[in-house]
Amino acid sequence: MIEISTSSTTTTLVIAGDLDLAERDQFPEVTARVVGLRRQLLVIDMCRVTFMDSTGAAFLISLADAGRRRGGATVLRGAAERDLFVLEICGALDLFRIDTVHGCEEPADGATEPDTADAPA
């Protein structure tokens, strides 16, 4: 799922779930909407992305490239190391500013990963 919100200077995409080949049908419409908004800053919130493949990376790259051609910037917020690795392998990590300060919120149900570091063997 991809949600789009805007302010006077920023477009924010909130992505939840997988960003992969199975979701590609929605990419052209989302890209057209984001490019049409013509905001200088695009923030892509990836806190709830569960998986990204090269198709998802290509989608993000196309958004960043379109913004850069207009003199804008694209920020990745909450991107997991695995997602940054995919973009690095694609040779596109330099198209993005990485928000290293943002802390993703806990899931609404309060579920967290179990801490097994101190579990008995």
C-alpha positions in Angstrom: 0.0 0.0 0.0 1.3 3.5 -0.9 -0.2 6.6 0.6 0.5 10.1 -0.7 0.3 13.3 1.3 1.5 16.8 0.6 2.4 20.1 2.2 3.3 23.3 0.4 6.9 22.1 -0.2 6.9 18.4 0.4 5.3 15.2 -0.9 5.4 12.3 1.4 4.9 8.7 0.4 4.2 6.1 3.1 4.8 2.6 1.9 3.6 -0.5 3.7 4.1 -4.1 2.8 6.2 -5.4 -0.1 7.7 -3.1 -2.7 8.2 -5.7 -5.4 7.2 -7.1 -8.8 3.8 -8.1 -7.5 3.0 -4.4 -6.7 4.4 -2.9 -10.0 1.0 -2.2 -11.5 0.5 0.7 -9.2 4.0 2.3 -9.8 3.2 4.3 -13.0 0.1 5.9 -11.4 1.9 6.8 -8.2 4.9 8.1 -10.2 2.6 10.3 -12.3 0.8 11.7 -9.3 4.1 12.5 -7.4 5.8 14.1 -10.5 2.6 16.1 -11.2 2.6 17.6 -7.7 6.0 19.2 -8.4 7.2 19.6 -4.8 10.9 20.2 -4.2 11.2 17.6 -1.5 10.0 14.0 -1.7 10.1 12.0 1.5 9.7 8.3 1.2 8.7 6.7 4.5 9.8 3.0 4.4 9.2 2.2 8.1 6.6 -0.4 7.2 8.2 -1.9 4.1 8.6 -5.7 4.6 10.5 -6.5 1.4 11.9 -4.7 -1.6 13.3 -6.3 -4.7 14.9 -4.7 -7.8 11.5 -3.7 -9.2 10.8 -1.7 -6.0 14.2 -0.2 -6.2 13.6 0.8 -9.8 10.4 2.5 -8.7 12.2 4.5 -6.0 15.1 5.3 -8.4 12.6 6.7 -11.0 11.0 8.9 -8.4 14.4 10.2 -7.2 15.6 10.8 -10.7 12.5 12.7 -11.7 12.9 15.0 -8.6 16.5 15.5 -9.3 15.9 16.6 -12.8 13.6 19.3 -11.4 16.3 20.4 -8.9 14.5 18.6 -6.0 15.7 16.1 -3.4 14.4 12.7 -2.3 14.8 11.5 1.3 14.5 7.9 2.5 13.1 7.7 6.0 13.1 4.5 8.0 14.8 2.4 5.3 16.2 -0.9 6.6 19.8 -1.8 5.9 18.6 -4.5 3.5 16.7 -1.9 1.4 19.7 0.5 1.4 21.8 -2.5 0.2 19.5 -3.1 -2.7 19.8 0.5 -3.8 23.6 0.4 -3.3 23.8 -2.7 -5.5 21.8 -0.9 -8.1 24.3 1.9 -8.0 21.6 4.4 -7.0 22.1 5.1 -3.3 23.6 8.6 -4.1 20.3 9.7 -5.6 18.8 9.7 -2.0 19.4 11.6 1.2 19.2 9.1 4.0 17.3 10.2 7.2 19.5 8.7 9.9 17.7 10.6 12.7 14.2 9.2 12.2 13.0 6.5 14.6 10.2 4.4 13.3 7.2 4.0 15.6 6.4 0.6 17.2 3.5 -1.3 15.6 0.1 -0.2 16.8 -0.5 -3.6 18.5 2.7 -3.1 20.5 4.2 -6.2 19.0 8.0 -6.3 19.0 10.5 -8.9 18.0 11.2 -11.2 20.9 14.6 -10.7 22.6 16.2 -14.0 22.6 19.7 -12.8 23.5 19.3 -13.9 27.2 17.1 -16.9 26.5 18.4 -20.2 28.1 20.0 -22.5 25.7 
